[in-house]
Amino acid sequence: MTRDPIILTTYDWVPDFPRGHVRDIRIRWLLEEIDRPYRIETVPLQKKTPEHLARQPFHQVPMIRDGELSLFESGAILLYLAEGTDLMPGGDDRMRTIQWLIAALNSVEFYSAAWLVGKFFHKNEQSAAEFGKIAQDKLAHLQDVLKGRDWLVAGRFTVADLLMADILRLPAQHGLLDGLPDLRAYHDRALSRPAFQKALADQIAHFRAADAAMAQASA
């Protein structure tokens, strides 16, 4: 039976800095991994709308529609879409996968994001140093977990690895994986997957097309 495409909602446009990191990329990546058709809809970045607020109370993206179901928050969307696919193991490993997906959000992304905000947005070196140390401790512990194995659960790539690897991208780009070769190898292994490469290229193309449309409209 043919399933209707997932409708994935992201921003209509963003400036250069976040391109490649807007969190719809996590959903694009998973949908490419599971070969699930999808199409993109947009909400405006610079104008908050009642329609957006009705679906996402914090005016953020991504969101999806699957039939009558509308979901927001990337972690919840990933868990929903991974269910029943090769990215979600069965038995006890299912709960271990969910455990690691939540750990990626709460124990890794929280501190690395706080470090990035302190360093690059608030320009607060004290805050950046404090959160940077915590983030590096978390990353070192994560490397210990990965010693001797390629993936977090069940000896295979799961939705938890997809999310963890995406979360590691910015820390890796800004030096927080320096001195952590096993974690860097894990990051590189995940990002070498064709599904990620396509998701990244498609997100970049989406925002470049928005640039072109804006330029044409202002000409």
Beta strands, then each sheet from edge to edge (+ up, - down):
strand 1: 6-11
strand 2: 38-43
strand 3: 63-66
strand 4: 69-72
sheet 1: 2+ 1+ 3- 4+
end
